[in-house]
Amino acid sequence: METVTSDVIHRDLEFVKGSGLMEMGERMADTDRIITKDDNKALQEHNMEKSEGRLTSHEDLKKEREF
């Protein structure tokens, strides 16, 4: 096993930089930020209902479940 020194880290980073891996990462899509049109519509509807005060509170939902 190779001892990890700053020179080893620098060499490995230079390899990654030269191999194109860093550029590939910049072009990759972040799947956590991709939403469908339906998801976007639901999010907009939620935000509108929230701003209008039409959302049901968590406490009220729990009360409804108890009945």
Secondary structure, 3 states (H helix, E strand, C coil): CCCCCHHHHHHHHHHHHHHCHHHHHHHCCCHHHCCCHHHHHHHHHHHHHHHCCCCCCHHHHHHHHHC
